[in-house]
Amino acid sequence: MSHISERRQEERDRRRAEIVDAAELLYAETGWDAITMDQVARRARLSRGLVYVYFRDKADLHLALVERALDTLRLRFEAAREGKERGIDEVEAIGLAYYSYAHELPHYFDACTRFEARPAGDGLQHNEAACIAAGHRVHEVIVASLNRGVADGSIRGDLGDPYVTALALWALMLGVIQIVQTKSGQISHEGFSVPQIVEQSMALARRALQP
């Protein structure tokens, strides 16, 4: 690639990032449903037409945010694993990191859950394929910790395919997060706290994984 081509690509990447940054700020402020492409253009200080050069529509822009959200989640999972003595400790730390992620970055969590709930299409667009690849990398972090746990004896070796186990653990924690977000009043009415529900869920998962 020539120097001029590199400069042009850098400029395109910068412009794209500015648009995604603007959309993310609006997302965190007002929620996704309230956002318009005109608002994104104004926040990014770009013309509406230029925004459409980079993203076909609002749904296409949402995919870019999903990819960013998943990359952030993967980095948080990787950071949570550091310094843990055993694989099972890594898995537990990852679960707690997921809960913290949903609490601290609710717009990212919302972006990911909207993506997972999307209807199946006839084919994958470029940005959608990038999101699926980013999600796969997230789950691979969990798989690595499961494999480490099996190797060091802290996780049972008869769980089957570690990737399927990673998906099952993700589904468990996703359900916990959504329950505590939507049913906190009911939980309190029953005489329990959200931290108790999270702690019990993690304890159940840990016991299921242990030899």
Stockholm file with secondary structure:
# STOCKHOLM 1.0

chainA/1-211         MSHISERRQEERDRRRAEIVDAAELLYAETGWDAITMDQVARRARLSRGLVYVYFRDKADLHLALVERALDTLRLRFEAAREGKERGIDEVEAIGLAYYSYAHELPHYFDACTRFEARPAGDGLQHNEAACIAAGHRVHEVIVASLNRGVADGSIRGDLGDPYVTALALWALMLGVIQIVQTKSGQISHEGFSVPQIVEQSMALARRALQP
#=GR chainA/1-211 SS CCHHHHHHHHHHHHHHHHHHHHHHHHHHHHCGGGCCHHHHHHHHTCCHHHHHHHCSSHHHHHHHHHHHHHHHHHHHHHHHHTTCSSHHHHHHHHHHHHHHHHHHCHHHHHHHHHHHTSCCCSSCCHHHHHHHHHHHHHHHHHHHHHHHHHHHTSSCSCSCCHHHHHHHHHHHHHHHHHHHHHSHHHHHHTTCCHHHHHHHHHHHHHHHHCC
#=GC SS_cons         CCHHHHHHHHHHHHHHHHHHHHHHHHHHHHCGGGCCHHHHHHHHTCCHHHHHHHCSSHHHHHHHHHHHHHHHHHHHHHHHHTTCSSHHHHHHHHHHHHHHHHHHCHHHHHHHHHHHTSCCCSSCCHHHHHHHHHHHHHHHHHHHHHHHHHHHTSSCSCSCCHHHHHHHHHHHHHHHHHHHHHSHHHHHHTTCCHHHHHHHHHHHHHHHHCC
//
